[in-house]
Amino acid sequence: MSSIKEFDTEKRIFEAAQLVFLQKGLVNTTMQDIASKAGISRTSLHYYFRNKDTLFESILSMAMDNMMPKINQTISKDIPLVEKIIEFAYNYLDLLHDNDQLPGFMASEIRRNPDKVIGFILKNSTTINFDIIEKQMEEEVKAGKVRPFNLSQLVVTVAGLCIFPFICKPVLENVLESDGSNFDSFIIERRTVIAEIITNWLYL
């Protein structure tokens, strides 16, 4: 029972910290800000995390730990490159949907403190086997299966297609509500749209 309670408390802390970091940035946020947002005492917060930097890195680590195994599993599959890219996009959408404050928090913190965030991401992305993707890309381009493309442009494009709706979620929810729809159904439909964009872009 206690482990379930601790998991729920940690989840509340993560969600509260993302909101406060988004509003104030890492530098201007205090542990008391996070504790108040999470509805716990500062002493309780310190029981879980020593300081805000530890909490900040824990939030990033959680996202990376959830994503990295799926990325490498997808990369290692014996499937066409375009299918791998689409599967990655689906997994990324699922991650963002489960942590919908993360995109805005990351975007604001990259602007405020780029070295810390980018350094953390680069350090933790070394486990991704990009060599497999680059080799498959070269082989499929040479075989005429896909058009030549820049890998960096691909990563930025796919990430942007996935992230943007979550960054604009408050505005988008108002628009969708007026159309009689909702955000969850929009994200489900988004999977098909992204797959079509990637397919139309890369297939000859």
C-alpha positions in Angstrom: 0.0 0.0 0.0 2.8 2.4 0.9 4.5 1.9 -2.4 1.3 2.8 -4.3 1.0 5.9 -2.1 4.6 6.8 -2.8 4.1 6.3 -6.5 1.0 8.6 -6.5 2.9 11.2 -4.5 5.9 11.1 -6.9 3.5 11.5 -9.9 1.9 14.5 -8.3 5.3 16.0 -7.6 6.4 15.4 -11.3 3.2 17.0 -12.6 3.5 20.0 -10.2 7.2 20.5 -10.9 6.6 20.6 -14.7 3.9 23.2 -14.3 6.0 25.4 -12.0 9.1 25.0 -14.1 7.0 26.0 -17.1 5.7 29.1 -15.4 8.9 30.3 -13.6 11.8 28.4 -15.1 14.3 26.3 -13.2 16.3 29.2 -11.8 13.3 31.1 -10.3 11.5 28.0 -9.0 11.8 27.1 -5.3 11.1 23.8 -3.6 8.3 25.5 -1.7 6.7 26.5 -5.0 6.7 22.8 -6.1 5.5 21.6 -2.7 2.6 24.0 -2.6 1.6 23.1 -6.2 1.7 19.4 -5.3 -0.3 19.9 -2.1 2.4 18.5 0.2 4.8 20.0 2.7 8.3 21.0 1.8 9.7 18.4 4.2 7.8 15.7 2.3 9.1 17.0 -1.0 12.7 16.8 0.4 12.0 13.2 1.4 11.6 12.4 -2.3 14.1 14.8 -3.9 17.0 16.6 -2.3 16.7 19.8 -4.4 15.1 21.2 -7.5 18.0 20.2 -9.8 17.6 16.6 -8.8 13.9 16.8 -9.5 14.5 18.5 -12.8 16.9 15.7 -13.9 14.5 13.1 -12.6 11.7 14.5 -14.9 14.0 14.4 -17.9 15.3 10.9 -17.0 11.7 9.6 -16.7 10.9 10.8 -20.2 14.2 9.4 -21.6 13.8 6.0 -19.7 10.3 5.7 -21.1 11.4 6.5 -24.7 14.8 5.0 -25.2 13.9 1.2 -25.1 11.1 1.8 -27.5 13.4 3.7 -29.9 16.0 1.0 -29.9 13.4 -1.7 -30.3 12.0 0.1 -33.3 15.4 0.7 -34.8 16.4 -3.0 -34.5 13.2 -4.3 -36.3 13.6 -5.8 -39.8 11.0 -3.4 -41.4 11.2 -0.7 -44.0 12.7 2.6 -42.9 9.4 4.6 -43.4 7.6 2.1 -41.1 10.3 2.6 -38.4 9.9 6.4 -38.6 6.1 6.1 -38.3 6.4 3.8 -35.4 8.8 6.2 -33.7 6.3 9.0 -34.2 3.5 6.9 -32.7 5.6 6.1 -29.6 6.6 9.7 -29.3 3.0 10.8 -29.4 2.1 8.3 -26.7 4.8 9.6 -24.5 3.7 13.2 -25.0 0.1 12.3 -24.4 1.0 10.6 -21.1 3.1 13.6 -20.1 1.3 16.5 -21.7 3.0 19.2 -19.7 6.4 18.0 -20.8 6.6 19.7 -24.2 5.9 23.2 -22.9 8.2 22.7 -20.0 11.0 21.5 -22.2 10.5 24.2 -24.8 10.6 27.0 -22.1 13.6 25.5 -20.3 15.6 25.1 -23.6 15.1 28.8 -24.1 16.1 29.7 -20.5 18.8 27.1 -19.9 19.8 25.4 -23.2 23.2 24.1 -22.1 21.7 22.1 -19.2 18.8 20.6 -21.1 20.7 19.8 -24.3 23.7 18.5 -22.5 21.4 16.1 -20.5 19.6 14.9 -23.7 22.9 14.4 -25.6 24.4 12.4 -22.7 21.4 10.2 -22.5 20.8 9.7 -26.2 24.2 7.9 -26.7 22.4 4.6 -26.4 20.4 5.2 -29.6 22.0 3.2 -32.4 21.8 5.9 -35.1 24.3 3.8 -37.2 21.5 1.3 -38.1 19.2 4.1 -39.3 22.0 5.8 -41.3 23.0 2.5 -42.9 19.4 1.6 -43.8 18.8 5.1 -45.1 21.8 4.8 -47.4 20.7 1.4 -48.6 17.1 2.3 -49.3 18.0 5.6 -51.0 20.5 3.7 -53.2 17.9 1.0 -54.0 15.4 3.8 -55.0 13.0 2.9 -52.2 13.0 6.3 -50.6 14.0 9.8 -51.8 17.3 11.2 -50.5 16.8 13.2 -47.3 18.7 14.9 -44.5 18.5 12.9 -41.3 18.6 16.0 -39.1 15.7 17.6 -41.0 13.8 14.3 -40.6 14.2 14.3 -36.8 13.2 17.9 -36.4 10.2 17.5 -38.8 8.9 14.4 -37.0 9.5 15.9 -33.6 7.7 19.1 -34.6 4.7 17.3 -36.0 4.3 15.4 -32.7 5.1 18.2 -30.2 3.3 21.2 -31.6 -0.3 20.1 -30.7 0.8 19.6 -27.0 2.5 23.0 -26.8 -0.6 24.7 -28.2 -3.0 22.4 -26.2 -4.9 25.2 -24.3 -5.7 27.0 -27.6 -6.3 23.9 -29.5 -8.8 22.6 -26.9 -10.9 25.8 -27.3 -10.9 25.4 -31.1 -11.8 21.7 -30.9 -14.6 22.3 -28.4 -16.2 24.7 -30.8 -16.1 22.0 -33.4 -17.7 19.4 -31.0 -14.5 17.4 -30.8 -11.9 16.9 -28.1 -8.1 16.8 -27.7 -7.8 13.0 -27.3 -9.7 12.3 -30.5 -7.5 14.9 -32.3 -4.3 13.1 -31.2 -5.7 9.7 -32.4 -6.4 11.3 -35.8 -3.0 13.0 -35.6 -1.3 9.5 -35.9 -2.9 9.0 -39.3 -2.0 12.5 -40.5 1.6 12.1 -39.4 1.9 8.7 -41.1 0.5 10.2 -44.4 3.0 13.2 -44.2 6.0 10.9 -43.7 4.9 8.5 -46.4 4.2 11.2 -48.9 7.5 12.9 -48.1 9.9 9.9 -48.3 8.4 7.5 -50.8 9.3 8.1 -54.4 
